[in-house]
Amino acid sequence: MIESELRRRRTIETLIDLATNSDPGGCWDDSRAEDLLRSQSTPAEVRAAGMDESMIRRIWAEL
């Protein structure tokens, strides 16, 4: 993987963590992380990064 792909993958993995783990001390709420995932990635990308299928369906429910 080239450096830009690694950075993108790390970003997606961080957003997945934010969306799936509720943390009242976090800087974003769960819905903001979900919005970012929806706008910055695809279901295939997050699936490849290891996101649970139920979360994928929830985030991209309108598709």
mmCIF file of the N, C-alpha and C atoms, coordinates in Angstrom:
data_MODEL
# 
_entry.id   MODEL 
# 
loop_
_atom_site.group_PDB 
_atom_site.id 
_atom_site.type_symbol 
_atom_site.label_atom_id 
_atom_site.label_alt_id 
_atom_site.label_comp_id 
_atom_site.label_asym_id 
_atom_site.label_entity_id 
_atom_site.label_seq_id 
_atom_site.pdbx_PDB_ins_code 
_atom_site.Cartn_x 
_atom_site.Cartn_y 
_atom_site.Cartn_z 
_atom_site.occupancy 
_atom_site.B_iso_or_equiv 
_atom_site.pdbx_formal_charge 
_atom_site.auth_seq_id 
_atom_site.auth_comp_id 
_atom_site.auth_asym_id 
_atom_site.auth_atom_id 
_atom_site.pdbx_PDB_model_num 
ATOM 1   N N  . MET A 1 1  ? 0.837   -1.177 0.000  1.00 0.00 ? 1  MET A N  1 
ATOM 2   C CA . MET A 1 1  ? 0.000   0.000  0.000  1.00 0.00 ? 1  MET A CA 1 
ATOM 3   C C  . MET A 1 1  ? 0.886   1.246  0.000  1.00 0.00 ? 1  MET A C  1 
ATOM 4   N N  . ILE A 1 2  ? 0.462   2.228  -0.762 1.00 0.00 ? 2  ILE A N  1 
ATOM 5   C CA . ILE A 1 2  ? 1.214   3.474  -0.744 1.00 0.00 ? 2  ILE A CA 1 
ATOM 6   C C  . ILE A 1 2  ? 0.764   4.323  0.442  1.00 0.00 ? 2  ILE A C  1 
ATOM 7   N N  . GLU A 1 3  ? 1.556   5.321  0.769  1.00 0.00 ? 3  GLU A N  1 
ATOM 8   C CA . GLU A 1 3  ? 1.323   6.132  1.974  1.00 0.00 ? 3  GLU A CA 1 
ATOM 9   C C  . GLU A 1 3  ? -0.074  6.746  2.017  1.00 0.00 ? 3  GLU A C  1 
ATOM 10  N N  . SER A 1 4  ? -0.557  7.282  0.895  1.00 0.00 ? 4  SER A N  1 
ATOM 11  C CA . SER A 1 4  ? -1.889  7.905  0.900  1.00 0.00 ? 4  SER A CA 1 
ATOM 12  C C  . SER A 1 4  ? -2.987  6.871  1.171  1.00 0.00 ? 4  SER A C  1 
ATOM 13  N N  . GLU A 1 5  ? -2.820  5.658  0.668  1.00 0.00 ? 5  GLU A N  1 
ATOM 14  C CA . GLU A 1 5  ? -3.792  4.603  0.947  1.00 0.00 ? 5  GLU A CA 1 
ATOM 15  C C  . GLU A 1 5  ? -3.770  4.213  2.413  1.00 0.00 ? 5  GLU A C  1 
ATOM 16  N N  . LEU A 1 6  ? -2.586  4.162  2.998  1.00 0.00 ? 6  LEU A N  1 
ATOM 17  C CA . LEU A 1 6  ? -2.476  3.850  4.426  1.00 0.00 ? 6  LEU A CA 1 
ATOM 18  C C  . LEU A 1 6  ? -3.141  4.923  5.275  1.00 0.00 ? 6  LEU A C  1 
ATOM 19  N N  . ARG A 1 7  ? -2.929  6.190  4.933  1.00 0.00 ? 7  ARG A N  1 
ATOM 20  C CA . ARG A 1 7  ? -3.560  7.277  5.686  1.00 0.00 ? 7  ARG A CA 1 
ATOM 21  C C  . ARG A 1 7  ? -5.075  7.209  5.567  1.00 0.00 ? 7  ARG A C  1 
ATOM 22  N N  . ARG A 1 8  ? -5.564  6.949  4.349  1.00 0.00 ? 8  ARG A N  1 
ATOM 23  C CA . ARG A 1 8  ? -7.014  6.836  4.154  1.00 0.00 ? 8  ARG A CA 1 
ATOM 24  C C  . ARG A 1 8  ? -7.571  5.682  4.982  1.00 0.00 ? 8  ARG A C  1 
ATOM 25  N N  . ARG A 1 9  ? -6.890  4.554  4.959  1.00 0.00 ? 9  ARG A N  1 
ATOM 26  C CA . ARG A 1 9  ? -7.346  3.383  5.724  1.00 0.00 ? 9  ARG A CA 1 
ATOM 27  C C  . ARG A 1 9  ? -7.385  3.701  7.224  1.00 0.00 ? 9  ARG A C  1 
ATOM 28  N N  . ARG A 1 10 ? -6.346  4.380  7.733  1.00 0.00 ? 10 ARG A N  1 
ATOM 29  C CA . ARG A 1 10 ? -6.328  4.756  9.152  1.00 0.00 ? 10 ARG A CA 1 
ATOM 30  C C  . ARG A 1 10 ? -7.473  5.710  9.495  1.00 0.00 ? 10 ARG A C  1 
ATOM 31  N N  . THR A 1 11 ? -7.753  6.644  8.599  1.00 0.00 ? 11 THR A N  1 
ATOM 32  C CA . THR A 1 11 ? -8.864  7.572  8.819  1.00 0.00 ? 11 THR A CA 1 
ATOM 33  C C  . THR A 1 11 ? -10.179 6.814  8.899  1.00 0.00 ? 11 THR A C  1 
ATOM 34  N N  . ILE A 1 12 ? -10.401 5.911  7.968  1.00 0.00 ? 12 ILE A N  1 
ATOM 35  C CA . ILE A 1 12 ? -11.631 5.117  7.968  1.00 0.00 ? 12 ILE A CA 1 
ATOM 36  C C  . ILE A 1 12 ? -11.727 4.278  9.238  1.00 0.00 ? 12 ILE A C  1 
ATOM 37  N N  . GLU A 1 13 ? -10.632 3.657  9.646  1.00 0.00 ? 13 GLU A N  1 
ATOM 38  C CA . GLU A 1 13 ? -10.645 2.853  10.867 1.00 0.00 ? 13 GLU A CA 1 
ATOM 39  C C  . GLU A 1 13 ? -10.955 3.710  12.090 1.00 0.00 ? 13 GLU A C  1 
ATOM 40  N N  . THR A 1 14 ? -10.427 4.926  12.139 1.00 0.00 ? 14 THR A N  1 
ATOM 41  C CA . THR A 1 14 ? -10.712 5.836  13.260 1.00 0.00 ? 14 THR A CA 1 
ATOM 42  C C  . THR A 1 14 ? -12.181 6.214  13.269 1.00 0.00 ? 14 THR A C  1 
ATOM 43  N N  . LEU A 1 15 ? -12.748 6.521  12.104 1.00 0.00 ? 15 LEU A N  1 
ATOM 44  C CA . LEU A 1 15 ? -14.172 6.866  12.033 1.00 0.00 ? 15 LEU A CA 1 
ATOM 45  C C  . LEU A 1 15 ? -15.043 5.674  12.415 1.00 0.00 ? 15 LEU A C  1 
ATOM 46  N N  . ILE A 1 16 ? -14.640 4.488  12.026 1.00 0.00 ? 16 ILE A N  1 
ATOM 47  C CA . ILE A 1 16 ? -15.377 3.282  12.433 1.00 0.00 ? 16 ILE A CA 1 
ATOM 48  C C  . ILE A 1 16 ? -15.389 3.171  13.949 1.00 0.00 ? 16 ILE A C  1 
ATOM 49  N N  . ASP A 1 17 ? -14.228 3.364  14.571 1.00 0.00 ? 17 ASP A N  1 
ATOM 50  C CA . ASP A 1 17 ? -14.157 3.304  16.039 1.00 0.00 ? 17 ASP A CA 1 
ATOM 51  C C  . ASP A 1 17 ? -15.058 4.349  16.678 1.00 0.00 ? 17 ASP A C  1 
ATOM 52  N N  . LEU A 1 18 ? -15.037 5.559  16.150 1.00 0.00 ? 18 LEU A N  1 
ATOM 53  C CA . LEU A 1 18 ? -15.879 6.617  16.706 1.00 0.00 ? 18 LEU A CA 1 
ATOM 54  C C  . LEU A 1 18 ? -17.359 6.305  16.540 1.00 0.00 ? 18 LEU A C  1 
ATOM 55  N N  . ALA A 1 19 ? -17.724 5.752  15.402 1.00 0.00 ? 19 ALA A N  1 
ATOM 56  C CA . ALA A 1 19 ? -19.133 5.457  15.138 1.00 0.00 ? 19 ALA A CA 1 
ATOM 57  C C  . ALA A 1 19 ? -19.646 4.284  15.959 1.00 0.00 ? 19 ALA A C  1 
ATOM 58  N N  . THR A 1 20 ? -18.787 3.331  16.249 1.00 0.00 ? 20 THR A N  1 
ATOM 59  C CA . THR A 1 20 ? -19.255 2.119  16.928 1.00 0.00 ? 20 THR A CA 1 
ATOM 60  C C  . THR A 1 20 ? -19.063 2.144  18.440 1.00 0.00 ? 20 THR A C  1 
ATOM 61  N N  . ASN A 1 21 ? -18.240 3.034  18.932 1.00 0.00 ? 21 ASN A N  1 
ATOM 62  C CA . ASN A 1 21 ? -17.987 3.093  20.374 1.00 0.00 ? 21 ASN A CA 1 
ATOM 63  C C  . ASN A 1 21 ? -18.463 4.426  20.936 1.00 0.00 ? 21 ASN A C  1 
ATOM 64  N N  . SER A 1 22 ? -19.480 4.379  21.722 1.00 0.00 ? 22 SER A N  1 
ATOM 65  C CA . SER A 1 22 ? -19.990 5.592  22.341 1.00 0.00 ? 22 SER A CA 1 
ATOM 66  C C  . SER A 1 22 ? -19.034 6.035  23.444 1.00 0.00 ? 22 SER A C  1 
ATOM 67  N N  . ASP A 1 23 ? -18.626 7.285  23.365 1.00 0.00 ? 23 ASP A N  1 
ATOM 68  C CA . ASP A 1 23 ? -17.698 7.827  24.352 1.00 0.00 ? 23 ASP A CA 1 
ATOM 69  C C  . ASP A 1 23 ? -18.122 9.253  24.689 1.00 0.00 ? 23 ASP A C  1 
ATOM 70  N N  . PRO A 1 24 ? -18.731 9.459  25.852 1.00 0.00 ? 24 PRO A N  1 
ATOM 71  C CA . PRO A 1 24 ? -19.209 10.799 26.197 1.00 0.00 ? 24 PRO A CA 1 
ATOM 72  C C  . PRO A 1 24 ? -18.099 11.842 26.228 1.00 0.00 ? 24 PRO A C  1 
ATOM 73  N N  . GLY A 1 25 ? -16.846 11.428 26.397 1.00 0.00 ? 25 GLY A N  1 
ATOM 74  C CA . GLY A 1 25 ? -15.743 12.374 26.424 1.00 0.00 ? 25 GLY A CA 1 
ATOM 75  C C  . GLY A 1 25 ? -15.155 12.650 25.055 1.00 0.00 ? 25 GLY A C  1 
ATOM 76  N N  . GLY A 1 26 ? -15.674 11.985 24.032 1.00 0.00 ? 26 GLY A N  1 
ATOM 77  C CA . GLY A 1 26 ? -15.147 12.160 22.688 1.00 0.00 ? 26 GLY A CA 1 
ATOM 78  C C  . GLY A 1 26 ? -15.486 13.525 22.116 1.00 0.00 ? 26 GLY A C  1 
ATOM 79  N N  . CYS A 1 27 ? -14.755 13.901 21.081 1.00 0.00 ? 27 CYS A N  1 
ATOM 80  C CA . CYS A 1 27 ? -14.985 15.222 20.496 1.00 0.00 ? 27 CYS A CA 1 
ATOM 81  C C  . CYS A 1 27 ? -16.142 15.218 19.517 1.00 0.00 ? 27 CYS A C  1 
ATOM 82  N N  . TRP A 1 28 ? -16.549 14.059 19.010 1.00 0.00 ? 28 TRP A N  1 
ATOM 83  C CA . TRP A 1 28 ? -17.698 13.964 18.112 1.00 0.00 ? 28 TRP A CA 1 
ATOM 84  C C  . TRP A 1 28 ? -18.686 12.967 18.686 1.00 0.00 ? 28 TRP A C  1 
ATOM 85  N N  . ASP A 1 29 ? -19.933 13.193 18.387 1.00 0.00 ? 29 ASP A N  1 
ATOM 86  C CA . ASP A 1 29 ? -20.899 12.184 18.812 1.00 0.00 ? 29 ASP A CA 1 
ATOM 87  C C  . ASP A 1 29 ? -20.981 11.095 17.747 1.00 0.00 ? 29 ASP A C  1 
ATOM 88  N N  . ASP A 1 30 ? -21.663 10.022 18.057 1.00 0.00 ? 30 ASP A N  1 
ATOM 89  C CA . ASP A 1 30 ? -21.732 8.889  17.143 1.00 0.00 ? 30 ASP A CA 1 
ATOM 90  C C  . ASP A 1 30 ? -22.321 9.268  15.790 1.00 0.00 ? 30 ASP A C  1 
ATOM 91  N N  . SER A 1 31 ? -23.361 10.101 15.781 1.00 0.00 ? 31 SER A N  1 
ATOM 92  C CA . SER A 1 31 ? -23.994 10.447 14.510 1.00 0.00 ? 31 SER A CA 1 
ATOM 93  C C  . SER A 1 31 ? -23.060 11.264 13.618 1.00 0.00 ? 31 SER A C  1 
ATOM 94  N N  . ARG A 1 32 ? -22.225 12.094 14.188 1.00 0.00 ? 32 ARG A N  1 
ATOM 95  C CA . ARG A 1 32 ? -21.264 12.866 13.385 1.00 0.00 ? 32 ARG A CA 1 
ATOM 96  C C  . ARG A 1 32 ? -20.247 11.927 12.740 1.00 0.00 ? 32 ARG A C  1 
ATOM 97  N N  . ALA A 1 33 ? -19.755 10.957 13.469 1.00 0.00 ? 33 ALA A N  1 
ATOM 98  C CA . ALA A 1 33 ? -18.824 9.984  12.906 1.00 0.00 ? 33 ALA A CA 1 
ATOM 99  C C  . ALA A 1 33 ? -19.498 9.183  11.789 1.00 0.00 ? 33 ALA A C  1 
ATOM 100 N N  . GLU A 1 34 ? -20.756 8.824  11.984 1.00 0.00 ? 34 GLU A N  1 
ATOM 101 C CA . GLU A 1 34 ? -21.494 8.108  10.946 1.00 0.00 ? 34 GLU A CA 1 
ATOM 102 C C  . GLU A 1 34 ? -21.644 8.970  9.702  1.00 0.00 ? 34 GLU A C  1 
ATOM 103 N N  . ASP A 1 35 ? -21.973 10.254 9.884  1.00 0.00 ? 35 ASP A N  1 
ATOM 104 C CA . ASP A 1 35 ? -22.080 11.176 8.746  1.00 0.00 ? 35 ASP A CA 1 
ATOM 105 C C  . ASP A 1 35 ? -20.762 11.262 7.981  1.00 0.00 ? 35 ASP A C  1 
ATOM 106 N N  . LEU A 1 36 ? -19.662 11.356 8.721  1.00 0.00 ? 36 LEU A N  1 
ATOM 107 C CA . LEU A 1 36 ? -18.348 11.424 8.082  1.00 0.00 ? 36 LEU A CA 1 
ATOM 108 C C  . LEU A 1 36 ? -18.022 10.136 7.328  1.00 0.00 ? 36 LEU A C  1 
ATOM 109 N N  . LEU A 1 37 ? -18.328 8.995  7.934  1.00 0.00 ? 37 LEU A N  1 
ATOM 110 C CA . LEU A 1 37 ? -18.107 7.728  7.242  1.00 0.00 ? 37 LEU A CA 1 
ATOM 111 C C  . LEU A 1 37 ? -18.900 7.678  5.944  1.00 0.00 ? 37 LEU A C  1 
ATOM 112 N N  . ARG A 1 38 ? -20.149 8.071  5.999  1.00 0.00 ? 38 ARG A N  1 
ATOM 113 C CA . ARG A 1 38 ? -21.026 8.043  4.838  1.00 0.00 ? 38 ARG A CA 1 
ATOM 114 C C  . ARG A 1 38 ? -20.494 8.940  3.720  1.00 0.00 ? 38 ARG A C  1 
ATOM 115 N N  . SER A 1 39 ? -19.969 10.100 4.104  1.00 0.00 ? 39 SER A N  1 
ATOM 116 C CA . SER A 1 39 ? -19.517 11.050 3.084  1.00 0.00 ? 39 SER A CA 1 
ATOM 117 C C  . SER A 1 39 ? -18.088 10.801 2.606  1.00 0.00 ? 39 SER A C  1 
ATOM 118 N N  . GLN A 1 40 ? -17.274 10.118 3.413  1.00 0.00 ? 40 GLN A N  1 
ATOM 119 C CA . GLN A 1 40 ? -15.862 9.972  3.081  1.00 0.00 ? 40 GLN A CA 1 
ATOM 120 C C  . GLN A 1 40 ? -15.445 8.562  2.673  1.00 0.00 ? 40 GLN A C  1 
ATOM 121 N N  . SER A 1 41 ? -16.387 7.624  2.672  1.00 0.00 ? 41 SER A N  1 
ATOM 122 C CA . SER A 1 41 ? -16.024 6.245  2.338  1.00 0.00 ? 41 SER A CA 1 
ATOM 123 C C  . SER A 1 41 ? -17.212 5.553  1.678  1.00 0.00 ? 41 SER A C  1 
ATOM 124 N N  . THR A 1 42 ? -16.996 4.317  1.347  1.00 0.00 ? 42 THR A N  1 
ATOM 125 C CA . THR A 1 42 ? -18.050 3.491  0.755  1.00 0.00 ? 42 THR A CA 1 
ATOM 126 C C  . THR A 1 42 ? -18.255 2.264  1.632  1.00 0.00 ? 42 THR A C  1 
ATOM 127 N N  . PRO A 1 43 ? -19.396 1.603  1.485  1.00 0.00 ? 43 PRO A N  1 
ATOM 128 C CA . PRO A 1 43 ? -19.594 0.371  2.237  1.00 0.00 ? 43 PRO A CA 1 
ATOM 129 C C  . PRO A 1 43 ? -18.478 -0.652 1.979  1.00 0.00 ? 43 PRO A C  1 
ATOM 130 N N  . ALA A 1 44 ? -18.007 -0.729 0.753  1.00 0.00 ? 44 ALA A N  1 
ATOM 131 C CA . ALA A 1 44 ? -16.928 -1.685 0.438  1.00 0.00 ? 44 ALA A CA 1 
ATOM 132 C C  . ALA A 1 44 ? -15.645 -1.341 1.193  1.00 0.00 ? 44 ALA A C  1 
ATOM 133 N N  . GLU A 1 45 ? -15.332 -0.048 1.301  1.00 0.00 ? 45 GLU A N  1 
ATOM 134 C CA . GLU A 1 45 ? -14.116 0.349  2.020  1.00 0.00 ? 45 GLU A CA 1 
ATOM 135 C C  . GLU A 1 45 ? -14.189 0.016  3.503  1.00 0.00 ? 45 GLU A C  1 
ATOM 136 N N  . VAL A 1 46 ? -15.332 0.319  4.130  1.00 0.00 ? 46 VAL A N  1 
ATOM 137 C CA . VAL A 1 46 ? -15.422 0.040  5.559  1.00 0.00 ? 46 VAL A CA 1 
ATOM 138 C C  . VAL A 1 46 ? -15.518 -1.454 5.833  1.00 0.00 ? 46 VAL A C  1 
ATOM 139 N N  . ARG A 1 47 ? -16.121 -2.180 4.904  1.00 0.00 ? 47 ARG A N  1 
ATOM 140 C CA . ARG A 1 47 ? -16.168 -3.648 5.032  1.00 0.00 ? 47 ARG A CA 1 
ATOM 141 C C  . ARG A 1 47 ? -14.742 -4.203 4.990  1.00 0.00 ? 47 ARG A C  1 
ATOM 142 N N  . ALA A 1 48 ? -13.919 -3.704 4.063  1.00 0.00 ? 48 ALA A N  1 
ATOM 143 C CA . ALA A 1 48 ? -12.524 -4.146 3.953  1.00 0.00 ? 48 ALA A CA 1 
ATOM 144 C C  . ALA A 1 48 ? -11.725 -3.772 5.195  1.00 0.00 ? 48 ALA A C  1 
ATOM 145 N N  . ALA A 1 49 ? -12.135 -2.696 5.873  1.00 0.00 ? 49 ALA A N  1 
ATOM 146 C CA . ALA A 1 49 ? -11.451 -2.265 7.098  1.00 0.00 ? 49 ALA A CA 1 
ATOM 147 C C  . ALA A 1 49 ? -11.951 -3.012 8.326  1.00 0.00 ? 49 ALA A C  1 
ATOM 148 N N  . GLY A 1 50 ? -12.944 -3.882 8.149  1.00 0.00 ? 50 GLY A N  1 
ATOM 149 C CA . GLY A 1 50 ? -13.397 -4.730 9.243  1.00 0.00 ? 50 GLY A CA 1 
ATOM 150 C C  . GLY A 1 50 ? -14.652 -4.288 9.965  1.00 0.00 ? 50 GLY A C  1 
ATOM 151 N N  . MET A 1 51 ? -15.401 -3.351 9.389  1.00 0.00 ? 51 MET A N  1 
ATOM 152 C CA . MET A 1 51 ? -16.630 -2.906 10.054 1.00 0.00 ? 51 MET A CA 1 
ATOM 153 C C  . MET A 1 51 ? -17.685 -4.006 10.008 1.00 0.00 ? 51 MET A C  1 
ATOM 154 N N  . ASP A 1 52 ? -18.428 -4.120 11.085 1.00 0.00 ? 52 ASP A N  1 
ATOM 155 C CA . ASP A 1 52 ? -19.503 -5.094 11.229 1.00 0.00 ? 52 ASP A CA 1 
ATOM 156 C C  . ASP A 1 52 ? -20.623 -4.795 10.218 1.00 0.00 ? 52 ASP A C  1 
ATOM 157 N N  . GLU A 1 53 ? -21.180 -5.850 9.623  1.00 0.00 ? 53 GLU A N  1 
ATOM 158 C CA . GLU A 1 53 ? -22.241 -5.694 8.616  1.00 0.00 ? 53 GLU A CA 1 
ATOM 159 C C  . GLU A 1 53 ? -23.467 -4.967 9.161  1.00 0.00 ? 53 GLU A C  1 
ATOM 160 N N  . SER A 1 54 ? -23.813 -5.179 10.416 1.00 0.00 ? 54 SER A N  1 
ATOM 161 C CA . SER A 1 54 ? -24.987 -4.498 10.976 1.00 0.00 ? 54 SER A CA 1 
ATOM 162 C C  . SER A 1 54 ? -24.758 -2.992 11.045 1.00 0.00 ? 54 SER A C  1 
ATOM 163 N N  . MET A 1 55 ? -23.519 -2.569 11.348 1.00 0.00 ? 55 MET A N  1 
ATOM 164 C CA . MET A 1 55 ? -23.208 -1.130 11.349 1.00 0.00 ? 55 MET A CA 1 
ATOM 165 C C  . MET A 1 55 ? -23.241 -0.574 9.934  1.00 0.00 ? 55 MET A C  1 
ATOM 166 N N  . ILE A 1 56 ? -22.740 -1.326 8.980  1.00 0.00 ? 56 ILE A N  1 
ATOM 167 C CA . ILE A 1 56 ? -22.771 -0.876 7.582  1.00 0.00 ? 56 ILE A CA 1 
ATOM 168 C C  . ILE A 1 56 ? -24.210 -0.649 7.143  1.00 0.00 ? 56 ILE A C  1 
ATOM 169 N N  . ARG A 1 57 ? -25.080 -1.600 7.455  1.00 0.00 ? 57 ARG A N  1 
ATOM 170 C CA . ARG A 1 57 ? -26.501 -1.450 7.092  1.00 0.00 ? 57 ARG A CA 1 
ATOM 171 C C  . ARG A 1 57 ? -27.116 -0.243 7.782  1.00 0.00 ? 57 ARG A C  1 
ATOM 172 N N  . ARG A 1 58 ? -26.772 -0.009 9.036  1.00 0.00 ? 58 ARG A N  1 
ATOM 173 C CA . ARG A 1 58 ? -27.316 1.140  9.768  1.00 0.00 ? 58 ARG A CA 1 
ATOM 174 C C  . ARG A 1 58 ? -26.859 2.465  9.155  1.00 0.00 ? 58 ARG A C  1 
ATOM 175 N N  . ILE A 1 59 ? -25.571 2.560  8.859  1.00 0.00 ? 59 ILE A N  1 
ATOM 176 C CA . ILE A 1 59 ? -25.029 3.819  8.344  1.00 0.00 ? 59 ILE A CA 1 
ATOM 177 C C  . ILE A 1 59 ? -25.507 4.115  6.942  1.00 0.00 ? 59 ILE A C  1 
ATOM 178 N N  . TRP A 1 60 ? -25.601 3.102  6.102  1.00 0.00 ? 60 TRP A N  1 
ATOM 179 C CA . TRP A 1 60 ? -26.041 3.301  4.731  1.00 0.00 ? 60 TRP A CA 1 
ATOM 180 C C  . TRP A 1 60 ? -27.482 2.810  4.532  1.00 0.00 ? 60 TRP A C  1 
ATOM 181 N N  . ALA A 1 61 ? -28.304 2.947  5.546  1.00 0.00 ? 61 ALA A N  1 
ATOM 182 C CA . ALA A 1 61 ? -29.684 2.440  5.500  1.00 0.00 ? 61 ALA A CA 1 
ATOM 183 C C  . ALA A 1 61 ? -30.506 3.061  4.370  1.00 0.00 ? 61 ALA A C  1 
ATOM 184 N N  . GLU A 1 62 ? -30.238 4.295  4.040  1.00 0.00 ? 62 GLU A N  1 
ATOM 185 C CA . GLU A 1 62 ? -31.049 4.970  3.040  1.00 0.00 ? 62 GLU A CA 1 
ATOM 186 C C  . GLU A 1 62 ? -30.690 4.557  1.616  1.00 0.00 ? 62 GLU A C  1 
ATOM 187 N N  . LEU A 1 63 ? -29.628 3.782  1.447  1.00 0.00 ? 63 LEU A N  1 
ATOM 188 C CA . LEU A 1 63 ? -29.213 3.371  0.097  1.00 0.00 ? 63 LEU A CA 1 
ATOM 189 C C  . LEU A 1 63 ? -29.997 2.161  -0.362 1.00 0.00 ? 63 LEU A C  1 
# 
